[in-house]
Amino acid sequence: MTANPEPVLPPLHESLTWLTPLSEERPAGLVGFLSEPAPADVLDLGCGWGELLLRVLAAAPQAHGRGVDSAAPSIARAPEQARVRGLATRATFEATPGRDAQLEPADAVICIGASQIWGPPVEDGQPLDYAAALRALRGLVRPGGRLVYGEAVWSAPPHPAATAPLSGRDDEFVTLEALVELTGRVGFEVVHADPADLDEWDTFEAGFRARFARWMETHGDDHPAAPDVRRRHEQQRAAYEEGYRGVLGMAYLCLRG
């Protein structure tokens, strides 16, 4: 018997502006931090479809930007977005695993949700290696430069229902307070540190699940893959709403090198 092909879900950019829990208000502060004083160059590791990098370039007309991401379907959208916004001559994008990219220091660096570049493979389910990521990023920020570092943290003590959809480990992440302390130990000045709030998380998770609903609207209940798509939608809803909502957090740190 031939197995049904994996359903092709709509791309996430159709329902999400950001590939992270991020409101429309918060990015203005992040862009301002990265673009003033004006950088000559901006490096975005794990850039997704490049939204934050492109906003920084729009705010810093003399800067050139480079985005790197291993997820080819996401980054494939970035060059077209750069062209539409008149930034194509100042932005380049590479579908390359971060650990394989030839990286040079920059005045402004972005790394949101990409610490795994310097840690163990995600499939191993090991604790996130914040220290390795921050040490590597410290070497990529020029003296006096700036880093926006966004990474998962525990917003509340983890419990089995919260950790089960993740790695199943209580030590997978640290608290925001522990992360702030760690950034100081590797040589960054913490200018600002703030976690995403529940509204940002709810919006992100709803947008993430919306692709399942859009697929169902297009294909209907009689499609062979419909039961699997409905199951995946319900698994994601339950994992968040009955599991890690309010426990898994996302911290955004503005750091100066």
Secondary structure, 3 states (H helix, E strand, C coil): CCCCCCCCCCCHHHCCCCCCCCCCCHHHHHHHHHHCCCCCEEEEECCCCCHHHHHHHHHCCCCEEEEEECCHHHHCCHHHHHHHCCCCCCEEEEECCHHHCCCCCEEEEEEECCHHHHCCCHHHCCCCCHHHHHHHHHHHEEEEEEEEEEEEEECCCCCHHHHCCCCCCCCCCCEHHHHHHHHHHCCCEEEEEEECCHHHHHHHHHHHHHHHHHHHHHHCCCCCCHHHHHHHHHHHHHHHHHHHCCCEEEEEEEEEC
